[in-house]
Amino acid sequence: MSPHPRPAPVDPTRVRTVPAHFAWIDHRLRDRLGALSLEAIALLLFLHLAADKTGCSFWADATIADKLGLPDGAIVEARAQLVAQRLIAYRAPRSQVLPVEGHR
């Protein structure tokens, strides 16, 4: 039993549940967000949601840009940030979400 009781949800009729499909985001990314532009954060979220179980996705830049409401060039710049921060690997046309450093 937890030493601290959990507070009740704000809206107990709408408590979320884990969906049957695969998608997750490592909570340690919170500590890395300050080093990223908003476009890079949006792209990272999108790639997490689009990734298969190995972390890979094959979405085209133009399609991602359209889904995020960004110009194509913003995707290229955002991806470069994510690669530099070692959050994703990229080899056209595939992106791979990487484990947060220190995570096995």
N, C-alpha and C positions, 0 to 999 in steps of 0.2 A: 504494500500500500504506500502511496506517495505521502511524504510528510506534509505537503501542502494540498489542501483540496482545490480542485480545478473550479474556476468561476463558471457560472452558467453562461451559455451562449447568449448573445444579444437577441437573436431570433431562433429559439429552439425548434421551430417548425421547419427551419431551412438549414439544418446541419448537413454539411457536405459529406459525401462518402467517397472512398477510393473507387474510381471507375475500373471496369474490367480490362480496358485497353492499357497498353504500356505507355507510361510517361512519368517522369519524376525529375526533380531538380534538387541537387545537393544544397542543403541549407547553408553550407559554408561559403557559398557564392555571395551571401550578403556582405561579407568582409571585402569582397573584390569589386563591388559595383561602383565605388567612388572613383576608380581609375578608368572607368568606361564612359563614353558618350551615351546619350539616351538612345541613339540609333544602334549602337553596339549592344546595349542591354536588350533592346527590342529584338535584334537579330538573334542574340543568344537564347532568349525565351522561345522565339520561333523555332530555332534549331533543336532545342530540347523537346519541343512538342512534336516536331516532325521526325525525330530520330527513331530508327529501329532499335532493337535490343543491343546492337553493337555501337550505338551512338551515331550511326551514319544516316545521312539523308542526301537526296539527289535533286532537290528543288532548284530550279533555275533562278538566277538573280532577278530577272524581270518579274517572275511570278512572286517571289518573296517581296520584292519592292512593292508590287501591286497590293499584296495582302497587308503589308505594313503601312501603306500610304506614303512611301518614300520614293525619291528618285533612284534610278538604277545605280548611279555613282555613289550614293550613300551606303549601299550594300557593300560595295567594294571597299570603301573606307572603313566601315564598321567591321567587316571581316578581317581586315588588316590589324585592327586593334585587338580583336579576339585571338588571332594567331600570335601576335606579339605578347599577349598576356598568358599564352599557353592554355587557353580555354577551349580552343578548337584546333584541329588540323584541317588543312584544305589542299586538295589536289583536284582540279576541275575534272568533272563536274560535282565531285563528292566533298561534302563537309562531314567531319567527325567531331562530335562533342567529346571532349577529353575529361578524364576524372580530375577533380580538383586536386591540386598538388598536395601531397601528403596522404592522399587516399589511395588505397590499394584496390 
